[in-house]
C-alpha cells in the first residue's frame, strides 16, 4: 500500500514567509548603515507576529534577523504538524 500525501504550505506559513521577505527589504532601506542593534531588530520582527507563536520563538533566543525568521518558520511548522497529528 502506497500512501500519497499532497503537501501545500498552510496560509499562516505563507504569511510569515511574505512578512519575512518584506521585513528584510524594509530593513535594508532603514538600516543601510547597520546602526540598529540585532536585539532591537529581532524585537521589531516579533512584534508583528501572533502572540501564541512569539513565546515559542523567543524561547530559542534568536540572535539576529535571519535566526528569528528561521525559528519562526520552524515554530509554525511544529505548530501545524502537532495540530495535524493530534486531529
Secondary structure, DSSP 4 states (H G I P E B T S, - for coil): ----------HHHHHHHHHHHHHHHHHHHHTTT--S-HHHHHHHHHHTS-HHHHHHHHHT---SHHHHHHHHHHHHHHHHHHHHHH-
